[in-house]
């Protein structure tokens, strides 16, 4: 597991959302199979009251999930995006 992804996950779990966004963004910039990281970034942004950033993360997550062959994840992110309005 990538260190940035692991740190982001643990920071999210500990409620340290701002730091989690930073680490997960670093991980997502690597451009590999990062769809799930965008979902976690969206979660953190919602907790921080940054809904527009959360929507952007979900849109990026949809694209990343499709590129990586994860249509179910893309669909889940689409539903979340629609629920956010």
C-alpha positions, 0 to 999 in steps of 0.5 A: 500500500502506498504511504500517502494513501495509508496516511490519508486513510488513517487520518480520515479515520481519526477525524483529521480531515484537512490532513487526510485531504492533503495526503490523499491528494498527493496519492491521487496525483500519482495517477494510478488506480485512485478512484477510491481516494477521491471518494475519501477526499469527498468524505473529508470535504463534506466533513469540513463543509466544503461541499463544492470541493466534495462534488469536484472530488466525486467527479474526478473519482467517477472519471478515475474509476471508469479509466481503471475499469471500476464501473460499480465505483463510478456508479456509486460516486454518481449516486452520491453526487446526485444526492448532494444536488 
